[in-house]
Amino acid sequence: MAYFGDPVLAADLLFRPDHSVIDQSLNSRLGATTTNGDGFGLGWYGDGPEPAVYKSTQPAWSDPNLRELAYQVRTPLLFAHVRASTGTAVQRSNCHPFRHGRWMFMHNGLIRDFRTLKRDLVMAVEPELYPHIEGTTDSEVLFFLALTFGLDDDPFDAMARAVGLVEDVARAHGVENAVQMTAATSNGSCVWGFRYSTEGASRSLYYSHDVGQLRKLHPDVAVLKGLGEETRLIVSEPLLNLPGAWVGVPEASAGVVRPGTDEIRSFVPVPPG
């Protein structure tokens, strides 16, 4: 889940909705696995120069520190992720979101047969960035490839080039359907979201509809009354069962949430060279 808008108490997003991220960690309805108990992470922007992160290898539903934190942290931009490992170790450094400078990144999916592709992919990371890789996941490598390809300058292009490289390396190793990805990244000012898979059957991703329109549709829903017009959420699964509240991100698409006009466009990987 990624939240962008007026400052909100983290607990209002993590615990209070009917199908909150915490509920999804136990009872995912659309994900590849029903239970996502291999750790979790929370990332948010506050007064510091970089985002703060809180991660744990405990399941999200059983961490008392998360509840303590969530009822104190108020932020305009929040990332939350519950993890089901696709083969790498359950350790704090492998929990999302990943952070580098002002950037955060989280990913739902996998790079198929990552062990076979890992060396070639890691060697493509910019030498100055390589020492900052902390964990062993395919997701973090994808993040650092995007940083290598210019995430600071153009996140759409950087992610397209990162995915293009992964698919190119996979073809060289005979790996099919290399990329399964719904992902979000932010620099604290905007949030970019991506939905893509090599096989054209990506995992679910939704964004919230215009808040003003939702208030007209659901005038009795209290949580909507305190949200500004710029408020948006990007989620793997809808948090609330409100008709008209959620729009599915199309297959092979990327979008940006920012002050003013949001944007959604086609996502096409760019191969090396």
VEXGULO-232549 format. One record per residue (C-alpha): residue in one letter; x, y, z. Coordinates in steps of 0.25 Angstrom, whole numbers, plus 5000, padded with zeros to 4 digits. Each point is the difference from the previous one (the first is absolute). Example, Ala and Ser with C-alpha at 12.3 -4.5 7.8 and 13.67 -1.06 7.14 Angstrom:
2
a504949825031s500650144998
This chain:
273
m500050005000a500550144997y499250125005f500250144995g499250125005d499750085012p500749965013v499349875006l500349925012a500649874995a499049925008d498950054992l500649934988l500649885007f499049955010r498650074998p499649964986d499249874999h501049944990s501250085006v501549964996i500049935014d498849924996q500649974986s501249945007l499149895006n499049994989s500450054986r498949984990l500750044987g501449965003a500949884997t499949965014t498950015010t501050035012n501150104999g500849975013d501450014996g500250145006f499550144997g500550144998l499550145002g500650124994w499650155001y500450144997g500150105012d500950125004g501349934997p500850004987e499749854997p498849925002a500049915013v499849854999y499549905011k500249864996s499849865007t500149864997q498849975009p498649994993a499450134999w498849965008s500849965012d501050115002p499650095012n501050114996l499350024987r498750035007e500750105009l500750074989a498750014991y499250075010q501150115001v500550024986r499350104991t500550024986p499650044986l500749894993l500049865006f500549864994a499649875006h500449864996v499749865005r500949894995a499949864995s501449964996t500249944986g501349935004t500950095007a500350015015v499050055010q500950115006r499850155003s500850054988n499149924991c498850075004h499350114992p500050124998f501550024996r500650135002h501150084993g500250155003r498650064998w499549884992m499149895005f499649884992m499249875002h499649894991n498949894999g500549894991l501349934996i501149994990r499949864996d501249905003f500750125006r501249915005t500349974986l499950154995k500650075013r501450014997d499850074986l498950095006v500950045012m501250034991a499150104993v499850085012e500850135000p501349985008e499750125009l498649945004y500449855001p500650025015h498650055004i499349874997e499749945014g499249884997t499949884990t498650024993d499750014986s499150125004e501250085005v500949974988l498850054991f500050135008f501550024999l499949984985a499050114999l500950095008t501149964991f499250044987g499650135005l498849995010d500450145005d499850064986d498849924994p499449895008f499149954988d501349984992a500849955011m499149895003a499749964985r501549994999a500249925012v498949904996g500550004986l501449955005v499449895009e499249954988d501350004991v500849935010a498949905002r499949974985a501649985000h499849895011g498749944994v499150055011e498650024996n499050105006a501150075008v499350125006q498750005009m499950145005t499150105007a500850105006a500050145006t501150105002s500150145006n501050125002g499150065011s499350104990c499349904990v499649855000w500349914988g499349874998f500249894990r499249874995y500749914991s500449864997t500749934989e498949904998g498950115000a499349955012s500450095011r499650005015s498950105004l500250155002y499050115003y499950145002s499050085008h499050094992d499850155002v499750035014g499050114997q499249904992l500149895010r499450105011k498850024991l499849854998h500249965014p499650135009d499949915013v501449954999a500850085011v501449974996l499750074986k499750135007g501450035005l500749974987g500450114990e499850004985e501449964997t499949875009r500349874992l500349865004i500749894992v499749865005s500249864996e498649975006p498950105003l500050045015l498550035000n498849954993l499550124994p499350004987g500750104990a501250025009w501049924993v500649994986g500849894995v501350034994p500149954986e500949894996a501450054996s499850145005a500750105009g499550135007v500450115009v499250075011r500450145003p499550145003g499150044989t499849914988d500349855002e500449924988i499949854995r500749954987s500449874994f501249935005v500949944990p501449945005v501250064993p501149894996p501550045002g500650074988
